[in-house]
Amino acid sequence: MGCVSSSPVEDPAAGNGPFDVPGTKDKPTKQYARPKWKSQEPMTLSQLQKKREEFWDTQPHYGGDRNIWDALKAACEAEPETCKLLVESAGIIVAAADMSVCYDERGAKYELPKYVLSDPINLIRDE
């Protein structure tokens, strides 16, 4: 669950930047780490899913492009390689290493809470 990789915006004038990987000068890649977090109260997987559904159902009503929200949701639920493709194809600019802050091509800001990006470390598995 959650996106853990994407590509930075390439800046040809930047030279050897922090995102350059040895041996891949032409194709810099940036790995995003899933945020590790602990909920205040331990929650079950079904409670976490409900919280995620509430976020995705309400957040688009407060601004931003619905298509970008849909792409972010799909990216958060996808495997890393699929996530990367979804983010790139939607023109999403990832501004935080854990994907918690993103922008669209028009500059609109999208903030994602940790609970949509990863499971808490104190998650109680439903039986």
N, C-alpha and C positions, 0 to 999 in steps of 0.2 A: 504494500500500500504506500502510495506517495511517490513523488518524482524525486529521483536522486541524481539526475544528470541532465545537462544542457550544454549549449555552446555559448561562449561570450560573443559580444559584438566585436568583429575584427576591426582593428585600427592599424592600417598599414604603416602609419608613421610611428607607431609605438615601439617597433623593434621587438626585442626580447622582453616581453612583459611577464607578469606573474602567472599567466595562464598558459604560457608556452610549455609544451611537454617535450623533453629531449627526443630527437628523432622524428618529430612531427611538426616542424616549423611551419609548414604550409597549412596544417590543420590543427590549430590549438583547440584543446578541449578543456572543459571545466567540469569537475565532478561536484555535485551537490550532495551534502550529507543530510540524511533525514534527521530532523530535530529529535533529540532525546529529551523527554520531559516526563514529569510526574504530575498526575492530577491531584488536586487537593484532597479529594475523596476518591478512593479506588472505585472504578466504574467497570461495569460488565461490557462485553463486546456489543450487546444489543443496546445498551445505554449510549455507547460511543457512536454507534451507527445512527441512532435517533438524533444525537447532537449534530452529526455531520449532515444529515438530511435537512434539519432545521436551518443550518447555515446556508446550504446550497439553495434552499427554497426561498430564503429571505434576502440574502446578500445582493443579488442582482437588482433588487428594487431600490437600492440606495446609490446607484450610480455605476457607470461603466457600461461597456457593450455586452449585451446578452451572449453574443457569440464567443467573446473572450472568456466570460464566466463558464460557459459550457466547455470550452477547450481546457480551461484550468481544472475543472472538475474531472474531465476525462484523463488529463495528465496526472492528476493526483492519484487516480485509481489504477493507472497503468504501470507496466513494467518499465524499468529505466530507459531502454532503447525506444520504446513506443512513446514514452513521455517526452523524450527529447524531440522526436519527430512532430508530436502534437504541438509542443511549444514553438518550435521553429516554423511550422506551417501556418500557425495563427499569428505570427509576428509578435510574439510575446517577448518582452525584454525582462529577464530575471535579474533583479537588483540585489537580492540577498542570497547568501550561500545555501540556505535551506529552503529557498523558493517562497519564503513568507511574504516577500514584497516583490511585486511584478508591475510592469507598465505595458500598456499597449502602444502601438506605433503613433498614436495621437497624444501620448503623454498621460493618459488616465492611469491612476494608481489603483492597484488591486492588492489588498492585504489578506493573507490567508492565515488563519489560526493554526497552531501546531496540531490540534486534534484532527484537522483534515489532511495533514501531511504525514502523520505517523501515529502509531498507537502509543499510549503512555506506558512507561516501564512498570507501572503498578496495575496494569489491566487484569481484570478477573475474567478468565475465559468462561463463557457460558457452557453449561453441560447439557 
